[in-house]
Amino acid sequence: MGNLWKRLPILIIVLTACALQVEAQYFRNSNYWKTHRNELTIGLGASNFLGELGGRDQIGSPFIWDLELSQTKPTLSVGFRYYTFEKQALRANLAYGVLAGNDNLTSEPFRQDRNLNFRSDLFEFSLVYEIHFFKEQLGHIYDLRGVSGEKSSRVGLYVFGGVCGFYFNPKADVGGTLVELQPLNTEGQGLPDGPEEYTLYQIGIPMGLGLRKSFSKQISGGLELQYTKTFTDYIDDVSTVYYDNEALAAARGPLAAFLADPSLGKIDGMGATNSQRGDSSDYDAYLFLKFQIHYKLYKYRSSSKKYRTRIRRQKIVF
């Protein structure tokens, strides 16, 4: 009996630890995440274009190997995220960015002699599905309420992919004035023996990855990289071959003829009818790199003030 009394404090400590562990496990594994399955997101960052114009000092190449950092422009976005499962979410996003390219910025001979430039505002609405490999933590590493000490340092990581619709409108800089290019049919779009006219409304496939870190119970921040593959080659108004410049001038005027072929004349045959102007085998793409703020919208299962207070105080894994 004496040994039992001596072991009683140890038994109490073990039972208490087990109870705390069960409680922590309950909150981690229960449907608690559904109380904050809705989330607002605001993003601010940079955009860049991947297409025919500008690029590195080499022949054009696909994907990010042809990125021209000097043409980085601003972007911003707002979004709404809904967690369908604890580590999966559906996100609707509205973004604005500026895309630009300029052949004057590269020393690659063909591009430099071609001497084209463009700038376009881009408005994108996307719907993507996210998979969160692990989610950011907040609070003590052992998730014990009221315990001070070492803080969790885990950063959340997710990937996403989906579909988007976007609007663009390429313009060229002519003496400080931006001129819309699509109505000028610079490659003979819609003219005899020319390609079809392109529309300013297109679709794409956004994909990427993101990192997240909690700042408080409801607010977290992070960095997201998005690459969008489109199904148009005309974001920069360049895709196929040169159209007959005299015929273009007669149909659309001298400004259209000039913007179709402002080449510098360093390469023989540049600007000749049916000579290469772009590369229609590669569709255009663009990049967004954004710092984001996420705000969780809590939905309580009870209107009880006592229940809401207990939920707010509970330190669990998000």
CORGIGI-V644434 format. One record per residue. SS is DSSP state (@ for helix, = for strand, . for the rest). PSI is psi in radians with two decimals (* if undefined). D_LAST is the distance of its C-alpha to the last C-alpha in Angstrom with 1 decimal. Layout:
ss:psi:d_last
SS:PSI:D_LAST
SS:PSI:D_LAST
//
This chain:
ss:psi:d_last
.:-0.66:46.1
@:-0.69:45.9
@:-0.60:43.5
@:-0.78:41.2
@:-0.60:41.1
@:-0.58:40.4
@:-0.15:37.5
@:-0.79:36.0
@:-0.69:33.9
@:-0.71:32.4
@:-0.73:31.7
@:-0.76:30.0
@:-0.77:27.7
@:-0.80:26.8
@:-0.69:26.2
@:-0.77:24.1
@:-0.71:21.9
@:-0.71:21.7
@:-0.75:20.8
@:-0.70:17.9
@:-0.73:16.7
@:-0.74:17.1
@:-0.79:15.2
@:-0.75:12.2
@:-0.66:12.7
@:-0.84:13.1
@:-0.57:9.9
@:-0.64:8.1
@:-0.08:10.7
.:-2.91:11.7
@:0.43:11.3
@:-0.61:9.0
@:-0.39:7.0
@:-0.29:10.5
@:-0.29:10.7
@:0.80:9.1
.:-0.20:10.4
=:2.45:12.9
=:2.41:12.8
=:2.53:15.8
=:2.35:16.6
=:2.32:19.6
=:2.56:21.1
=:2.32:24.2
=:-2.42:25.9
=:2.62:28.7
=:2.69:30.5
=:2.67:33.2
=:2.51:35.6
=:1.82:36.7
.:-2.67:40.1
.:-0.71:43.9
.:2.51:44.4
.:-2.45:43.9
.:-3.08:41.9
.:3.04:42.7
.:1.08:46.2
.:3.00:46.7
.:2.48:47.3
.:2.43:44.4
.:2.68:41.7
.:2.94:38.6
@:-2.73:34.9
@:-0.09:33.9
@:-0.23:37.0
@:0.40:38.9
.:2.32:36.6
.:1.76:38.5
@:-0.51:36.3
@:-0.29:38.9
@:0.31:38.2
.:2.29:34.6
=:2.96:34.0
=:2.74:31.3
=:2.66:28.7
=:2.75:26.3
=:2.76:24.0
=:2.54:22.0
=:2.90:19.7
=:2.21:17.8
=:2.38:14.9
=:2.07:14.4
=:1.98:12.0
=:-0.56:14.6
=:3.05:12.5
.:-0.62:9.0
.:0.44:9.8
=:2.47:12.8
=:2.67:13.8
=:2.28:17.1
=:2.28:17.9
=:2.34:21.2
=:2.41:22.4
=:2.15:25.6
=:2.62:26.8
=:2.35:30.0
=:2.91:31.4
=:2.26:34.8
=:2.51:36.4
=:2.70:39.6
=:2.57:42.0
=:2.12:45.3
@:-0.36:47.9
@:-0.27:49.4
@:-0.04:46.4
.:2.59:47.2
.:0.06:50.3
.:2.17:50.3
@:-0.83:53.8
@:-0.87:53.3
@:-0.75:50.4
@:-0.71:52.1
@:-0.53:55.3
@:-0.71:53.6
.:0.66:52.4
.:2.74:50.0
=:2.76:47.1
=:2.84:44.6
=:2.43:41.8
=:2.33:39.7
=:2.52:37.1
=:2.25:34.4
=:2.18:32.4
=:2.34:29.8
=:2.17:27.8
=:2.69:25.5
=:1.99:23.4
=:2.75:21.1
=:2.31:18.8
=:2.51:15.9
=:2.06:14.7
=:1.91:11.5
=:-0.72:12.7
=:2.70:9.6
.:2.68:6.5
.:2.59:6.4
=:2.71:5.7
.:2.34:7.2
.:-2.98:9.9
=:2.56:12.4
.:-0.36:12.3
.:0.05:13.3
.:0.63:10.7
.:2.21:13.9
.:2.30:14.4
.:0.07:17.1
.:2.19:17.5
.:2.78:18.4
.:-2.57:18.8
.:2.37:17.3
=:2.68:14.0
.:2.51:11.5
.:0.17:12.8
.:2.40:10.9
.:2.33:11.2
=:2.56:9.7
=:2.32:12.8
=:2.77:14.0
=:2.78:17.5
=:2.80:19.1
=:2.70:22.5
=:-2.54:24.4
=:2.65:27.5
=:2.76:28.8
=:2.45:31.9
=:2.76:33.3
=:2.39:36.4
=:2.90:38.3
.:1.57:41.8
.:2.43:43.4
=:2.59:45.8
=:2.54:48.2
=:2.02:49.2
=:1.73:52.9
.:0.61:54.2
.:-0.06:51.1
=:2.32:51.0
=:2.18:48.3
=:2.23:50.0
=:2.31:48.3
.:-0.57:49.1
@:-0.73:48.4
@:-0.27:51.4
@:-0.20:53.7
.:0.95:53.3
.:-0.37:53.6
.:0.37:53.7
.:0.39:56.0
.:2.24:53.4
.:-0.08:55.3
.:2.90:58.7
.:2.26:61.3
.:0.20:60.1
.:2.94:56.8
.:2.99:53.2
.:2.65:51.5
.:2.50:50.0
.:2.67:46.2
.:2.65:43.9
.:-0.04:41.5
=:2.12:38.8
=:3.02:37.1
=:2.81:34.1
=:3.08:31.9
=:1.78:29.1
=:2.49:26.2
=:2.75:24.1
=:-2.81:22.0
=:2.83:18.9
=:2.75:16.4
=:2.56:14.4
=:2.58:11.5
=:2.30:10.8
=:2.41:9.1
.:-0.55:12.1
.:-3.02:11.0
.:-0.64:8.8
.:-0.31:10.0
=:2.33:11.5
=:2.79:10.8
=:2.93:13.8
=:3.14:15.0
=:2.34:18.1
=:2.33:19.2
=:2.17:22.4
=:2.24:24.1
=:2.22:27.4
=:2.05:29.2
=:2.19:32.2
=:3.08:34.7
.:0.55:37.7
.:2.64:40.1
.:0.34:42.2
.:0.30:43.3
.:-0.60:40.5
.:0.13:43.0
.:0.35:46.0
.:2.23:47.2
.:-0.81:47.3
.:-1.94:50.8
=:2.94:54.3
.:2.37:56.6
.:2.77:58.5
.:2.01:62.1
@:-0.61:62.0
@:-0.72:65.2
@:-0.64:64.3
@:-0.72:60.9
@:-0.67:62.8
@:-0.61:65.2
@:-0.67:62.4
@:-0.08:59.7
.:2.90:61.6
@:-0.54:62.0
@:-0.72:58.5
@:-0.72:56.9
@:-0.71:59.3
@:-0.79:58.4
@:-0.37:54.6
@:-0.56:55.0
.:1.40:56.9
.:0.47:56.7
.:2.71:57.3
.:-0.20:59.0
.:0.31:61.7
.:-0.40:61.1
.:2.20:60.7
.:2.37:63.5
.:-0.11:62.7
.:2.22:59.4
.:-0.07:59.2
.:2.59:61.8
.:2.26:61.5
.:0.12:59.2
.:2.83:58.1
=:2.29:54.5
.:-0.69:52.4
.:-2.83:48.9
.:1.71:47.2
.:-0.13:46.5
.:-0.27:45.1
.:2.10:41.8
.:2.73:39.6
.:2.81:38.0
=:2.92:34.4
=:2.82:32.3
=:2.49:29.3
=:2.29:26.6
=:1.99:24.7
=:2.45:22.4
=:2.26:20.3
=:2.58:17.7
=:2.25:15.9
=:2.36:13.0
=:2.05:12.9
=:2.35:10.7
=:1.87:13.2
.:2.48:12.4
.:1.92:14.6
.:2.48:15.5
.:-0.19:17.3
.:2.60:19.9
.:-0.01:22.0
.:2.23:22.3
@:-0.66:21.8
@:-0.74:21.2
@:-0.74:18.3
@:-0.68:16.7
@:-0.72:17.2
@:-0.68:15.7
@:-0.74:12.4
@:-0.62:12.4
@:-0.36:13.3
.:2.19:11.0
.:1.86:9.0
.:3.10:6.3
=:2.22:3.8
.:*:0.0
//
